[in-house]
């Protein structure tokens, strides 16, 4: 399962004991920086829709999207997931993925759980390849309203059409849903908090949040603002829920493109020694 840089969802690479589905767009890592996309708790490559292709075209970066173990076309995981699964994903998967793909300059772009994983990696792993973070609807601690939304999703999965809708994207839909739902609704998860990773971030961050997100309030963004020492940009979208990149795609994409352009200018800027 050697890594090949090509736009072909269904390709797989063996990492951390699992074969993970991945796909690539735009220039290879030896030609340009790379946006590495980490999906949400019920996400997959396909659920990014055309965003990876658009970002490759508008940023000039390469784009790598992958399905974490238990999602999309990747191998399933054993349930229940450990309650620190996001920290484990950051520690066990991201570094080996960058190694396998030959990535030397990366911006991690995550949504929801994926944003949390990106933040944990950026704040806990000393990896000079990672030059910036784009965090869309990140979670750093549990909120009561978010748990209500997750319980509602559980009911929709059991009694409604959510299982059928997710089955289009996940080879093992019960593993994908229950691994996420059962971790978040475990009583022991109520004390979960990874906000200390923010204290250790030393790279620029773009944080994007919908004001009407049912899974997380603006308190998550405030936590970043209060704790971060590195440059931070925020985009709060009115009339927007949990998926800014799908609900307000133009504003979200513009913010990401401009953030990447600024990072790229900083990388290219000559350092003058007086």
Long-range contacts (C-beta under 8 A, 24 or more apart in sequence): 3-100, 3-101, 3-102, 5-29, 5-62, 5-101, 7-53, 9-45, 9-46, 9-73, 10-73, 12-73, 12-74, 13-66, 13-97, 13-100, 15-93, 15-96, 15-97, 15-100, 16-69, 16-92, 16-93, 16-96, 18-69, 18-74, 18-75, 18-77, 19-74, 19-75, 20-66, 20-67, 20-68, 20-69, 20-74, 20-75, 20-93, 20-97, 21-45, 21-66, 21-67, 21-72, 21-73, 21-74, 22-64, 22-65, 22-66, 22-67, 23-52, 23-64, 23-65, 23-66, 24-62, 24-63, 24-64, 24-65, 24-101, 25-52, 25-53, 25-55, 25-56, 25-62, 25-63, 26-56, 26-57, 26-60, 26-61, 26-62, 26-63, 27-56, 27-60, 27-61, 27-62, 28-62, 28-102, 29-62, 29-101, 29-102, 29-103, 29-104, 29-105, 30-102, 30-104, 31-62, 32-60, 32-61, 32-62, 33-61, 33-62, 33-105, 33-106, 33-107, 33-131, 33-260, 33-263, 33-264, 33-267, 34-61, 34-62, 34-63, 34-64, 34-101, 34-103, 34-105, 34-106, 34-107, 35-59, 35-61, 35-62, 35-63, 35-64, 35-106, 35-107, 35-109, 35-134, 35-260, 36-64, 36-65, 36-66, 36-94, 36-97, 36-98, 36-103, 36-106, 36-107, 36-108, 36-109, 37-63, 37-64, 37-65, 37-66, 37-109, 37-110, 37-114, 38-66, 38-68, 38-108, 38-109, 38-110, 38-111, 38-113, 38-114, 38-115, 38-117, 38-118, 39-65, 39-67, 39-68, 39-71, 39-110, 39-111, 39-113, 39-114, 40-111, 40-112, 40-113, 40-114, 40-137, 40-242, 40-243, 41-112, 41-113, 41-180, 41-184, 42-71, 42-153, 42-166, 42-176, 42-177, 42-180, 43-67, 43-71, 43-72, 43-111, 43-112, 43-114, 43-169, 44-71, 44-72, 44-73, 44-169, 44-170, 44-176, 45-72, 45-73, 46-72, 46-168, 46-169, 47-169, 48-245, 49-246, 51-245, 51-249, 51-253, 54-253, 55-109, 55-253, 55-256, 55-257, 58-253, 58-257, 59-256, 59-257, 59-260, 59-261, 60-264, 61-107, 61-260, 61-264, 64-97, 64-101, 64-103, 66-97, 68-93, 68-114, 69-93, 70-172, 70-175, 70-176, 70-179, 71-170, 71-176, 72-169, 72-170, 72-171, 73-171, 74-171, 76-171, 76-172, 76-175, 77-175, 77-179, 79-175, 79-178, 79-179, 79-182, 80-178, 80-179, 80-182, 80-183, 80-186, 81-179, 81-180, 81-182, 81-183, 82-183, 83-183, 83-186, 83-188, 83-189, 83-192, 84-192, 85-179, 85-183, 86-113, 86-116, 86-117, 86-120, 86-194, 87-120, 87-124, 87-194, 89-117, 90-117, 90-118, 90-120, 90-121, 90-124, 90-125, 91-120, 91-121, 91-124, 91-125, 94-118, 94-121, 94-125, 95-121, 95-125, 95-127, 98-127, 98-129, 103-129, 104-129, 105-129, 105-131, 105-267, 106-130, 106-131, 107-131, 107-132, 107-133, 107-134, 107-260, 107-263, 108-132, 108-133, 108-134, 109-133, 109-134, 109-136, 109-256, 110-134, 110-135, 110-136, 110-138, 111-136, 111-137, 111-243, 111-245, 112-136, 112-137, 112-138, 112-139, 112-215, 112-242, 113-139, 113-180, 115-139, 116-140, 116-194, 119-194, 119-197, 119-198, 119-201, 119-205, 120-194, 120-197, 122-197, 122-201, 122-203, 122-205, 123-196, 123-197, 123-198, 123-199, 123-200, 123-201, 124-197, 124-200, 130-203, 131-203, 131-204, 131-263, 131-267, 132-203, 132-204, 132-205, 132-206, 132-259, 132-260, 132-263, 133-201, 133-203, 133-204, 133-205, 133-206, 134-205, 134-206, 134-208, 134-256, 134-259, 135-205, 135-206, 135-207, 135-208, 135-224, 136-208, 136-209, 136-243, 136-244, 136-245, 136-252, 137-208, 137-209, 137-210, 137-213, 137-215, 137-216, 137-220, 137-242, 137-243, 137-244, 138-207, 138-216, 138-220, 138-224, 139-215, 139-216, 139-220, 140-193, 140-194, 140-195, 140-197, 140-198, 140-220, 140-223, 140-224, 141-192, 141-193, 141-194, 141-195, 141-220, 141-223, 142-184, 142-189, 142-190, 142-191, 142-192, 142-193, 143-216, 143-217, 143-219, 143-220, 145-214, 145-217, 146-214, 146-215, 146-216, 146-217, 147-184, 147-185, 147-190, 148-214, 149-214, 149-215, 150-181, 150-184, 150-185, 150-215, 151-185, 153-181, 154-181, 154-185, 157-181, 195-223, 195-227, 198-223, 198-224, 198-227, 198-228, 199-227, 199-228, 199-229, 201-228, 201-229, 201-230, 202-229, 202-230, 203-230, 204-230, 204-231, 204-232, 204-233, 204-259, 204-262, 204-263, 205-230, 205-231, 205-232, 205-233, 206-232, 206-233, 206-234, 206-235, 206-255, 206-256, 206-259, 207-232, 207-233, 207-234, 207-235, 208-234, 208-235, 208-237, 208-244, 208-252, 208-255, 209-234, 209-235, 209-236, 209-237, 209-244, 210-236, 210-237, 210-239, 210-240, 210-241, 210-242, 210-243, 210-244, 210-247, 210-248, 211-236, 211-237, 211-238, 211-239, 211-240, 212-239, 212-240, 212-241, 213-240, 213-241, 213-242, 214-241, 214-242, 215-242, 216-242, 233-259
